[in-house]
Amino acid sequence: MNKIMDFMTNTFAPKVNKVVKNPWVSAIQDSIMAALPLVFVGSLVTVVSLLQNIFKGMPDFSLISTFSFGMFALVVAFLIPYYLMEKKGHSGQKLISGATSMVLFMMLMFPTITAEGDITFILSRFGATGMFLSIITGLFVAFVMNLAAQKSFFDEDTPIPDFVVGWFNSLLPITIVLLIGWLITVQFNIDFFDVVVLLFSPLAKIVQSYPGFVLSVFIPIFLYTFGISGWVMMPAIYPVYMAGLAANAEAVAAGGQAVNIATQETCYAFSSMGGVGTTLALSVMMFLLSKSAQLKAIGRAVIVPSIFNINEPLVFGAPIAFNPYLMVPMWINGLLVPTISYAAMYFGFVNIPSQTFLLWYMPYPITSYLATQDWRAIIVCIVIFIVTWLVFLPFFKAYDNSLIKQEELEALEEGQAEIA
């Protein structure tokens, strides 16, 4: 265990943090984070839609979700080059870079244009299903614009106003970007959206499988116990989760069934109980059962945030991070909880999510019900709480006892020092 801790602390963690801080990776992360409020709006519409089952006269708010959550990929396509140009020190070019990316993204949507000039897009492609295309588009535009920003047609001491210089410096890269989009869509008649979906379909199939889903949940938890944010996995996993949910929504709307279990909503229904790593049981345990002074104090401090699924105070205050007593049970639960979740949905005991719900801060089991719109999810939530409690309990007792002995030893040493 000591060798693992040493490797993760001194070798692995620094390398991962270096990747996370890479401007190309962090631009994707920042873009998704910045666009998440659109998903939250869609989540609110999902909650309101439940009331329509009770109050039949309520208006239909689904269009709000269509133009919030349903435009997620379009917004991300704008934000990636925006953030990348900012991180690269070309803030003056970030707005036009984002706008160019949006235009290219729409070109690559393979719209239908009639002889009369009418243009038709497939609306669903602007949402979660277009995430991978938006990432590729954003990174490509950012690459071209960043390369062009390092060159200029004018000298630094030119008397021409800066905004005019910016216009001319942007003309060539924008032309190149849009010309490539025109060649792909018009000249070669390639539906690039379908090409991207095909390229990333193996990744989607892996994540949607049982082992893939478990790993997609476990790896962020494992990294978190070493102080590394699980968001490092976002660029690879989050688009698959969102595309899976979008496919579920389309299938249900067409009268079919949702089949993609690996969605963020599934994680929020069960795995995020108390926060990343399903730590609510441990927080309750510390609050009710702690005998050491340290864990009693921590238990009182973390119980309220944990109820609202915020566990940074617990992870870094107990601590769980770099603490073998609590890291190991968190790893075990990181495998058990997604297994229970997957099994419950795979065998039809709980509905597979088909509507967006990312209000992660709502207490359980309310979140479990709202994310799945199935009251049976409450039963699974209770089962998961019991399982995680049983897993954490022996490790918690061992850690609590070790702290009691440490506190007794410190008290004895203080007493001897006072006598001396």
HUFEN-V774444 format. One record per residue. N is the residue number from 1. RES is the residue in one letter. PHI is phi in whole degrees, -180 to 180 (none if undefined). BURIAL is b if it has 24 or more other C-alpha atoms within 12 Angstrom, else e. D_FIRST is the distance of its C-alpha to the first C-alpha in Angstrom with 1 decimal. Layout:
((N & RES & PHI & BURIAL & D_FIRST) (N & RES & PHI & BURIAL & D_FIRST))
This chain:
((1 & M & none & e & 0.0) (2 & N & -63 & e & 3.8) (3 & K & -66 & e & 5.4) (4 & I & -64 & e & 5.1) (5 & M & -61 & e & 6.2) (6 & D & -65 & e & 8.6) (7 & F & -64 & e & 9.9) (8 & M & -66 & b & 10.6) (9 & T & -75 & e & 12.1) (10 & N & -98 & e & 14.1) (11 & T & -118 & e & 15.0) (12 & F & -71 & e & 14.9) (13 & A & -58 & b & 16.0) (14 & P & -60 & e & 18.9) (15 & K & -69 & e & 20.1) (16 & V & -65 & b & 20.2) (17 & N & -62 & b & 21.9) (18 & K & -66 & e & 24.4) (19 & V & -65 & e & 25.2) (20 & V & -61 & b & 25.7) (21 & K & -82 & e & 28.1) (22 & N & -60 & e & 30.0) (23 & P & -59 & b & 33.5) (24 & W & -71 & b & 34.0) (25 & V & -76 & b & 30.9) (26 & S & -66 & b & 31.3) (27 & A & -65 & b & 35.0) (28 & I & -66 & b & 34.1) (29 & Q & -61 & b & 31.7) (30 & D & -64 & b & 34.3) (31 & S & -66 & b & 37.1) (32 & I & -65 & b & 35.5) (33 & M & -62 & b & 34.6) (34 & A & -66 & e & 38.2) (35 & A & -88 & b & 39.7) (36 & L & -60 & b & 37.8) (37 & P & -55 & e & 40.6) (38 & L & -63 & b & 42.7) (39 & V & -70 & b & 40.4) (40 & F & -61 & b & 40.4) (41 & V & -62 & b & 44.2) (42 & G & -61 & b & 44.0) (43 & S & -67 & b & 41.8) (44 & L & -63 & b & 44.5) (45 & V & -63 & b & 47.1) (46 & T & -62 & b & 45.1) (47 & V & -64 & b & 45.1) (48 & V & -63 & b & 48.8) (49 & S & -62 & b & 49.6) (50 & L & -65 & b & 48.5) (51 & L & -70 & e & 51.4) (52 & Q & -66 & e & 53.8) (53 & N & -71 & e & 53.4) (54 & I & -100 & e & 54.9) (55 & F & -107 & e & 57.2) (56 & K & -67 & e & 59.0) (57 & G & -87 & e & 61.0) (58 & M & -68 & e & 58.1) (59 & P & -68 & e & 58.2) (60 & D & -88 & e & 55.8) (61 & F & -98 & e & 53.2) (62 & S & -61 & b & 51.5) (63 & L & -65 & e & 53.0) (64 & I & -64 & e & 51.0) (65 & S & -66 & b & 47.8) (66 & T & -61 & b & 49.3) (67 & F & -101 & b & 49.8) (68 & S & -124 & b & 46.5) (69 & F & -59 & b & 43.7) (70 & G & -73 & b & 46.0) (71 & M & -113 & b & 46.3) (72 & F & -59 & b & 42.6) (73 & A & -64 & b & 42.4) (74 & L & -62 & b & 45.6) (75 & V & -67 & b & 44.3) (76 & V & -64 & b & 41.0) (77 & A & -59 & b & 43.1) (78 & F & -73 & b & 44.9) (79 & L & -73 & b & 41.9) (80 & I & -60 & b & 39.7) (81 & P & -66 & b & 42.3) (82 & Y & -59 & b & 43.2) (83 & Y & -70 & b & 39.8) (84 & L & -64 & b & 39.2) (85 & M & -64 & b & 42.6) (86 & E & -66 & b & 41.8) (87 & K & -69 & b & 38.4) (88 & K & -86 & b & 40.2) (89 & G & 84 & e & 42.9) (90 & H & -118 & b & 45.7) (91 & S & -59 & e & 46.3) (92 & G & -66 & b & 49.9) (93 & Q & -107 & b & 49.2) (94 & K & -71 & b & 46.6) (95 & L & -69 & b & 49.2) (96 & I & -68 & b & 51.1) (97 & S & -65 & b & 48.0) (98 & G & -63 & b & 46.9) (99 & A & -65 & b & 50.4) (100 & T & -63 & b & 50.6) (101 & S & -63 & b & 47.4) (102 & M & -62 & b & 48.8) (103 & V & -65 & b & 52.0) (104 & L & -63 & b & 50.2) (105 & F & -57 & b & 48.0) (106 & M & -69 & b & 51.3) (107 & M & -64 & b & 52.9) (108 & L & -77 & b & 50.1) (109 & M & -70 & b & 50.4) (110 & F & 58 & b & 53.3) (111 & P & -72 & b & 55.9) (112 & T & -97 & e & 59.3) (113 & I & -118 & e & 62.3) (114 & T & -86 & e & 65.8) (115 & A & -63 & e & 69.0) (116 & E & -81 & e & 69.9) (117 & G & 96 & e & 66.8) (118 & D & -73 & e & 64.8) (119 & I & -124 & e & 61.1) (120 & T & -127 & e & 58.7) (121 & F & -110 & e & 54.9) (122 & I & -86 & e & 52.6) (123 & L & -58 & b & 51.3) (124 & S & -63 & b & 48.0) (125 & R & -70 & b & 46.9) (126 & F & -79 & b & 46.8) (127 & G & -95 & b & 44.1) (128 & A & -62 & b & 40.6) (129 & T & -67 & b & 41.7) (130 & G & -96 & b & 42.5) (131 & M & -59 & b & 39.2) (132 & F & -65 & b & 38.3) (133 & L & -65 & b & 41.8) (134 & S & -65 & b & 41.7) (135 & I & -67 & b & 38.5) (136 & I & -63 & b & 40.0) (137 & T & -62 & b & 43.3) (138 & G & -61 & b & 41.9) (139 & L & -68 & b & 39.8) (140 & F & -65 & b & 42.9) (141 & V & -62 & b & 45.3) (142 & A & -62 & b & 42.9) (143 & F & -64 & b & 42.6) (144 & V & -66 & b & 46.4) (145 & M & -68 & b & 47.2) (146 & N & -67 & b & 44.7) (147 & L & -64 & e & 46.1) (148 & A & -69 & b & 49.6) (149 & A & -66 & b & 48.9) (150 & Q & -80 & e & 48.2) (151 & K & -119 & e & 51.8) (152 & S & -148 & b & 55.0) (153 & F & -78 & e & 58.7) (154 & F & -123 & e & 59.7) (155 & D & -75 & e & 59.3) (156 & E & -62 & e & 57.4) (157 & D & -95 & e & 60.8) (158 & T & -64 & e & 62.5) (159 & P & -78 & e & 64.9) (160 & I & -70 & e & 64.0) (161 & P & -54 & e & 62.1) (162 & D & -60 & e & 58.4) (163 & F & -68 & e & 58.5) (164 & V & -71 & e & 61.0) (165 & V & -59 & e & 58.8) (166 & G & -62 & b & 55.9) (167 & W & -60 & e & 58.1) (168 & F & -66 & e & 59.2) (169 & N & -68 & b & 55.7) (170 & S & -89 & b & 54.4) (171 & L & -58 & b & 57.3) (172 & L & -65 & e & 56.2) (173 & P & -63 & b & 52.5) (174 & I & -64 & b & 53.5) (175 & T & -62 & e & 56.2) (176 & I & -62 & e & 53.8) (177 & V & -61 & b & 51.3) (178 & L & -72 & b & 54.0) (179 & L & -65 & e & 55.7) (180 & I & -64 & b & 52.6) (181 & G & -62 & b & 52.4) (182 & W & -64 & b & 56.1) (183 & L & -61 & e & 55.8) (184 & I & -64 & e & 53.0) (185 & T & -81 & b & 54.6) (186 & V & -93 & e & 58.3) (187 & Q & -72 & e & 59.0) (188 & F & -92 & e & 56.4) (189 & N & 55 & e & 56.5) (190 & I & -102 & e & 52.7) (191 & D & -83 & b & 50.9) (192 & F & -65 & b & 47.9) (193 & F & -59 & b & 46.3) (194 & D & -65 & e & 46.3) (195 & V & -63 & e & 45.0) (196 & V & -65 & b & 41.9) (197 & V & -59 & b & 41.3) (198 & L & -65 & e & 41.6) (199 & L & -64 & e & 39.1) (200 & F & -96 & b & 36.4) (201 & S & -62 & e & 37.2) (202 & P & -60 & e & 34.5) (203 & L & -63 & b & 31.8) (204 & A & -62 & b & 33.5) (205 & K & -65 & b & 33.6) (206 & I & -64 & e & 29.9) (207 & V & -66 & b & 29.0) (208 & Q & -77 & b & 31.6) (209 & S & -79 & b & 30.3) (210 & Y & -59 & b & 27.9) (211 & P & -62 & e & 24.8) (212 & G & -65 & b & 25.8) (213 & F & -65 & b & 26.3) (214 & V & -60 & b & 23.0) (215 & L & -67 & b & 21.1) (216 & S & -65 & b & 23.4) (217 & V & -88 & b & 22.3) (218 & F & -71 & b & 18.6) (219 & I & -60 & b & 18.0) (220 & P & -60 & b & 19.5) (221 & I & -66 & b & 17.5) (222 & F & -59 & b & 14.1) (223 & L & -64 & b & 15.5) (224 & Y & -62 & b & 16.9) (225 & T & -70 & b & 13.6) (226 & F & -110 & b & 13.1) (227 & G & 78 & b & 16.7) (228 & I & -102 & b & 18.3) (229 & S & -62 & b & 21.4) (230 & G & -67 & b & 21.7) (231 & W & -65 & b & 25.2) (232 & V & -61 & b & 24.0) (233 & M & -85 & b & 24.5) (234 & M & -55 & b & 28.0) (235 & P & -58 & b & 30.2) (236 & A & -93 & b & 29.0) (237 & I & -92 & b & 28.6) (238 & Y & -60 & b & 31.1) (239 & P & -60 & b & 34.2) (240 & V & -67 & b & 33.3) (241 & Y & -57 & b & 32.9) (242 & M & -68 & b & 36.2) (243 & A & -64 & b & 38.1) (244 & G & -63 & b & 37.1) (245 & L & -66 & b & 38.5) (246 & A & -61 & b & 41.6) (247 & A & -65 & b & 42.2) (248 & N & -62 & b & 41.8) (249 & A & -63 & b & 44.4) (250 & E & -64 & b & 46.8) (251 & A & -64 & e & 46.6) (252 & V & -67 & e & 47.2) (253 & A & -63 & e & 50.1) (254 & A & -89 & e & 51.6) (255 & G & 91 & e & 51.6) (256 & G & -95 & e & 48.5) (257 & Q & -123 & e & 45.1) (258 & A & -74 & b & 41.8) (259 & V & -126 & b & 39.3) (260 & N & -88 & b & 36.5) (261 & I & -79 & b & 33.7) (262 & A & -77 & b & 31.3) (263 & T & -137 & b & 32.8) (264 & Q & -64 & b & 31.7) (265 & E & -64 & b & 33.9) (266 & T & -63 & b & 31.9) (267 & C & -63 & b & 28.7) (268 & Y & -71 & b & 30.8) (269 & A & -69 & b & 32.3) (270 & F & -136 & b & 29.1) (271 & S & -73 & b & 25.7) (272 & S & -99 & b & 26.5) (273 & M & -64 & b & 27.4) (274 & G & 90 & b & 26.5) (275 & G & 123 & b & 25.1) (276 & V & -58 & b & 22.6) (277 & G & 99 & b & 20.1) (278 & T & 54 & b & 22.8) (279 & T & -103 & b & 22.0) (280 & L & -60 & b & 25.5) (281 & A & -60 & b & 24.7) (282 & L & -66 & b & 22.0) (283 & S & -63 & b & 24.7) (284 & V & -64 & b & 27.3) (285 & M & -60 & b & 25.1) (286 & M & -64 & b & 24.5) (287 & F & -69 & b & 28.2) (288 & L & -98 & e & 29.5) (289 & L & -112 & b & 27.2) (290 & S & -62 & b & 25.5) (291 & K & -111 & b & 26.5) (292 & S & -76 & b & 24.8) (293 & A & -63 & b & 26.9) (294 & Q & -64 & b & 24.2) (295 & L & -72 & b & 23.4) (296 & K & -62 & b & 27.1) (297 & A & -65 & e & 28.0) (298 & I & -66 & b & 25.3) (299 & G & -59 & b & 26.5) (300 & R & -67 & b & 30.1) (301 & A & -77 & b & 29.3) (302 & V & -100 & b & 27.3) (303 & I & -64 & b & 29.3) (304 & V & -68 & b & 32.2) (305 & P & -57 & b & 30.3) (306 & S & -65 & b & 28.1) (307 & I & -61 & b & 31.3) (308 & F & -100 & b & 32.3) (309 & N & 64 & b & 28.9) (310 & I & -115 & b & 27.9) (311 & N & -119 & b & 24.3) (312 & E & -58 & b & 23.5) (313 & P & -60 & b & 24.4) (314 & L & -75 & b & 21.9) (315 & V & -63 & b & 19.0) (316 & F & -104 & e & 19.5) (317 & G & -103 & b & 21.3) (318 & A & -62 & b & 19.3) (319 & P & -95 & b & 17.0) (320 & I & -91 & b & 14.9) (321 & A & -60 & b & 13.9) (322 & F & 61 & b & 10.8) (323 & N & -121 & b & 10.7) (324 & P & -55 & e & 7.9) (325 & Y & -56 & b & 11.1) (326 & L & -109 & b & 13.0) (327 & M & -66 & b & 11.0) (328 & V & -60 & b & 10.2) (329 & P & -64 & b & 14.0) (330 & M & -67 & b & 15.1) (331 & W & -64 & b & 13.6) (332 & I & -60 & b & 15.3) (333 & N & -65 & b & 18.4) (334 & G & -64 & b & 18.3) (335 & L & -98 & b & 19.0) (336 & L & -72 & b & 21.3) (337 & V & -64 & b & 23.6) (338 & P & -64 & b & 24.7) (339 & T & -66 & b & 25.2) (340 & I & -64 & b & 27.5) (341 & S & -61 & b & 29.2) (342 & Y & -63 & b & 29.9) (343 & A & -63 & b & 31.2) (344 & A & -60 & b & 33.4) (345 & M & -85 & b & 35.1) (346 & Y & -62 & b & 35.2) (347 & F & -92 & e & 37.0) (348 & G & 80 & e & 39.3) (349 & F & -75 & e & 38.4) (350 & V & -131 & b & 37.9) (351 & N & -62 & b & 39.7) (352 & I & -78 & b & 38.0) (353 & P & -57 & b & 38.4) (354 & S & -134 & b & 41.4) (355 & Q & -135 & b & 42.1) (356 & T & -67 & b & 40.1) (357 & F & -155 & b & 38.4) (358 & L & -121 & b & 35.9) (359 & L & -83 & b & 36.7) (360 & W & -64 & b & 33.1) (361 & Y & -85 & b & 33.9) (362 & M & -77 & b & 36.0) (363 & P & -64 & b & 34.7) (364 & Y & -85 & b & 33.7) (365 & P & -89 & b & 35.3) (366 & I & -58 & b & 38.0) (367 & T & -60 & b & 35.9) (368 & S & -59 & b & 35.1) (369 & Y & -69 & b & 38.9) (370 & L & -67 & b & 40.0) (371 & A & -69 & b & 37.5) (372 & T & -108 & b & 38.6) (373 & Q & 55 & b & 42.1) (374 & D & -144 & b & 41.5) (375 & W & -64 & e & 41.6) (376 & R & -67 & b & 39.5) (377 & A & -63 & b & 36.5) (378 & I & -64 & b & 36.6) (379 & I & -64 & b & 36.0) (380 & V & -64 & b & 32.9) (381 & C & -60 & b & 31.7) (382 & I & -65 & b & 32.1) (383 & V & -60 & e & 30.3) (384 & I & -64 & b & 27.3) (385 & F & -60 & b & 27.4) (386 & I & -65 & b & 27.4) (387 & V & -62 & b & 24.6) (388 & T & -66 & b & 22.3) (389 & W & -62 & b & 23.5) (390 & L & -65 & e & 22.6) (391 & V & -71 & b & 19.1) (392 & F & -71 & b & 18.4) (393 & L & -54 & b & 20.4) (394 & P & -63 & e & 18.3) (395 & F & -70 & b & 15.3) (396 & F & -62 & b & 17.9) (397 & K & -62 & b & 19.6) (398 & A & -63 & e & 16.6) (399 & Y & -68 & b & 16.0) (400 & D & -62 & b & 19.8) (401 & N & -64 & e & 20.2) (402 & S & -66 & e & 17.7) (403 & L & -71 & e & 19.8) (404 & I & -61 & e & 23.0) (405 & K & -62 & e & 22.2) (406 & Q & -65 & e & 21.4) (407 & E & -67 & e & 24.6) (408 & E & -64 & e & 26.6) (409 & L & -65 & e & 25.5) (410 & E & -65 & e & 26.4) (411 & A & -65 & e & 29.7) (412 & L & -65 & e & 30.4) (413 & E & -66 & e & 29.9) (414 & E & -66 & e & 32.2) (415 & G & -65 & e & 34.7) (416 & Q & -65 & e & 34.8) (417 & A & -67 & e & 35.2) (418 & E & -69 & e & 38.2) (419 & I & -66 & e & 39.8) (420 & A & -69 & e & 39.5))
